Amino acid sequence: MTALDLSSPVAVVGTGTMGQGIAQVALVAGHPVRLYDAVPGRAREAADAIGARLDRLVEKERLTGAERDAARARLEPAGALAELAGCALVVEAVVERLDVKQELFRALEDVVGDDCLLATNTSSLSVTAVGGALRVPGRFVGLHFFNPAPLLPLVEVVSGFATDVASATRAYDTARAWGKTPVACADTPGFIVNRVARPFYAEAFAVHEDQVADPATIDAVLRESGGFRMGAFELTDLIGQDVNESVTHSVWQAFFQDVRFAPSLAQRRLVESGRLGRKSGQGWYDYRDGAGRPEPHTAEPADRPAHVVVEGGLGPAAELVTLIREAGIEVREEDGGSGSLVLPGGGRLLLADGQTSGELGDVVHFDLALDYRRATRIALSSHPALPPRTLAEATGLFQALGKEVSVIGDAPGMIVARTVARIVCLAHDVVAQAVATREDVDTAMRLGVNYPLGPIEWSDRLGRHWAYGLLEDLHVREPSGRYAPSLALYRHAHASDAGEDTRS
């Protein structure tokens, strides 16, 4: 292991929320820590704030009084950049501007030794570009912590084009020695998490922009059916609409305005109006005193059907057959068919597949669930020509299984299914392009944004062809390129069981 020795001083430049958090992590791990900020007095204020947080850790019995006192003794505000000489690692957490960061690191090279590891905590800029002007670019690496840094375990260790393997390894091992879970990543727009996570926001916004469902309903379906910790609207309100949109815009621009990463016009209007989320009192939701939280659309009770006919396999929804039987509804199974539940009135229920319900006639689509047994809400699609009896029977069926039912408009791919399919596609791209391993992709998405499953694991569970087929259907209906399955996903879906390796 090549982690920095605990006697080695660590410096943090920039003393905002992230800078303070990173400094606290290094300090609690046992390093001497030097804080520097270009604004006079800011480093001292940050040191005092860190000291107050150490006091709270003692109150919560996560540190002893002796450990706190020793940590405080190791924390030193620096009045000038020159005072960082002798540090073994300098982590930068200043404003997200390429010119500012480049100027800082050029100045640092005149101060620290050539063996000092230099790291940027950027979340959206190219690590290669930030370090490109350095005299010794091989010792430059990305160390992307997640906020709040003392609490969240994930650190993306990003190798720029010129980063030496030894430097990346030392940064990785140091992060692990600090109690973090590091993942190795090549320099790519958004790294792992901010690249793969874009569809989670984009698809929710698109469903809303198409007037298919309201934010409260979309959030409820993502949580209660998809298994996500928070819905896209409430999460971006928490992050800040300006912050979330800025990351989306940065990734989109870095990928040469690839339509798959295009920002949302609805979110742009929200930012322009100053409705930035919780911090401004209004975002997608209203957080002002006395404001009520809108409820998701929930269907009125409907009668359960007497029986259903299962035609063919239901793929990822196969567990529904067992649940229907357990609910006391007669199940008749027939071989063949395209995989549907036939209701007593003749209408059919299909798992969301990228087609619209309207084009299929007397059909209701139901959305993907992470776990149909544990899901507490299921979304159903509805189109104007759908016979009322079919929707009522479909609603009654899922209510008989103990689920709340949200009826949305006729959206191909619905909510959870299209979101998961796009996340899976981007995850396979990251692996195929050697940005990160499949294991690190899954770890990053579970720890960085609390996904219920890593996207590669989710892909394996859903079946090799599932995401590809759904996106192919969506691409036919919206041929902008937004839903076009990638070459990596195509190879994964069509690889031979007996031949080609499918671990991409």
Rosetta blueprint (number, residue, H / E / L):
1 M L
2 T L
3 A L
4 L L
5 D L
6 L L
7 S L
8 S L
9 P L
10 V E
11 A E
12 V E
13 V E
14 G L
15 T L
16 G L
17 T H
18 M H
19 G H
20 Q H
21 G H
22 I H
23 A H
24 Q H
25 V H
26 A H
27 L H
28 V H
29 A H
30 G L
31 H L
32 P L
33 V E
34 R E
35 L E
36 Y E
37 D L
38 A L
39 V L
40 P L
41 G L
42 R H
43 A H
44 R H
45 E H
46 A H
47 A H
48 D H
49 A H
50 I H
51 G H
52 A H
53 R H
54 L H
55 D H
56 R H
57 L H
58 V H
59 E H
60 K L
61 E L
62 R L
63 L L
64 T L
65 G H
66 A H
67 E H
68 R H
69 D H
70 A H
71 A H
72 R H
73 A H
74 R H
75 L E
76 E E
77 P E
78 A E
79 G L
80 A L
81 L H
82 A H
83 E H
84 L H
85 A L
86 G L
87 C L
88 A L
89 L E
90 V E
91 V E
92 E E
93 A L
94 V L
95 V L
96 E L
97 R L
98 L H
99 D H
100 V H
101 K H
102 Q H
103 E H
104 L H
105 F H
106 R H
107 A H
108 L H
109 E H
110 D L
111 V L
112 V L
113 G L
114 D L
115 D L
116 C L
117 L E
118 L E
119 A E
120 T E
121 N L
122 T L
123 S L
124 S L
125 L L
126 S L
127 V H
128 T H
129 A H
130 V H
131 G H
132 G L
133 A L
134 L L
135 R L
136 V L
137 P H
138 G H
139 R H
140 F E
141 V E
142 G E
143 L E
144 H E
145 F E
146 F L
147 N L
148 P L
149 A L
150 P L
151 L L
152 L L
153 P L
154 L E
155 V E
156 E E
157 V E
158 V E
159 S E
160 G L
161 F L
162 A L
163 T L
164 D L
165 V H
166 A H
167 S H
168 A H
169 T H
170 R H
171 A H
172 Y H
173 D H
174 T H
175 A H
176 R H
177 A H
178 W L
179 G L
180 K L
181 T E
182 P E
183 V E
184 A E
185 C E
186 A E
187 D L
188 T L
189 P L
190 G L
191 F L
192 I L
193 V H
194 N H
195 R H
196 V H
197 A L
198 R H
199 P H
200 F H
201 Y H
202 A H
203 E H
204 A H
205 F H
206 A H
207 V H
208 H H
209 E H
210 D L
211 Q L
212 V L
213 A L
214 D L
215 P H
216 A H
217 T H
218 I H
219 D H
220 A H
221 V H
222 L H
223 R H
224 E H
225 S L
226 G L
227 G L
228 F L
229 R L
230 M L
231 G L
232 A H
233 F H
234 E H
235 L H
236 T H
237 D H
238 L H
239 I H
240 G L
241 Q H
242 D H
243 V H
244 N H
245 E H
246 S H
247 V H
248 T H
249 H H
250 S H
251 V H
252 W H
253 Q H
254 A H
255 F L
256 F L
257 Q L
258 D L
259 V H
260 R H
261 F H
262 A L
263 P L
264 S L
265 L H
266 A H
267 Q H
268 R H
269 R H
270 L H
271 V H
272 E H
273 S L
274 G L
275 R L
276 L L
277 G E
278 R H
279 K H
280 S H
281 G L
282 Q E
283 G L
284 W L
285 Y L
286 D E
287 Y L
288 R L
289 D L
290 G L
291 A L
292 G L
293 R L
294 P L
295 E L
296 P L
297 H L
298 T L
299 A L
300 E L
301 P L
302 A L
303 D L
304 R L
305 P L
306 A L
307 H E
308 V E
309 V E
310 V E
311 E E
312 G L
313 G L
314 L L
315 G H
316 P H
317 A H
318 A L
319 E H
320 L H
321 V H
322 T H
323 L H
324 I H
325 R H
326 E H
327 A L
328 G L
329 I L
330 E E
331 V E
332 R E
333 E E
334 E E
335 D L
336 G L
337 G L
338 S L
339 G L
340 S E
341 L E
342 V E
343 L L
344 P L
345 G L
346 G L
347 G L
348 R E
349 L E
350 L E
351 L E
352 A L
353 D L
354 G L
355 Q L
356 T L
357 S L
358 G H
359 E H
360 L H
361 G L
362 D L
363 V E
364 V E
365 H E
366 F E
367 D L
368 L L
369 A L
370 L L
371 D L
372 Y L
373 R L
374 R L
375 A L
376 T L
377 R E
378 I E
379 A E
380 L E
381 S E
382 S L
383 H L
384 P L
385 A L
386 L L
387 P L
388 P H
389 R H
390 T H
391 L H
392 A H
393 E H
394 A H
395 T H
396 G H
397 L H
398 F H
399 Q H
400 A H
401 L L
402 G L
403 K L
404 E E
405 V E
406 S E
407 V E
408 I E
409 G L
410 D L
411 A L
412 P L
413 G L
414 M L
415 I L
416 V H
417 A H
418 R H
419 T H
420 V H
421 A H
422 R H
423 I H
424 V H
425 C H
426 L H
427 A H
428 H H
429 D H
430 V H
431 V H
432 A H
433 Q L
434 A L
435 V L
436 A L
437 T L
438 R H
439 E H
440 D H
441 V H
442 D H
443 T H
444 A H
445 M H
446 R H
447 L H
448 G H
449 V H
450 N L
451 Y L
452 P L
453 L L
454 G L
455 P H
456 I H
457 E H
458 W H
459 S H
460 D H
461 R H
462 L H
463 G L
464 R L
465 H L
466 W H
467 A H
468 Y H
469 G H
470 L H
471 L H
472 E H
473 D H
474 L H
475 H H
476 V H
477 R H
478 E L
479 P L
480 S L
481 G L
482 R L
483 Y L
484 A L
485 P L
486 S L
487 L H
488 A H
489 L H
490 Y H
491 R H
492 H H
493 A H
494 H H
495 A L
496 S L
497 D L
498 A L
499 G L
500 E L
501 D L
502 T L
503 R L
504 S L
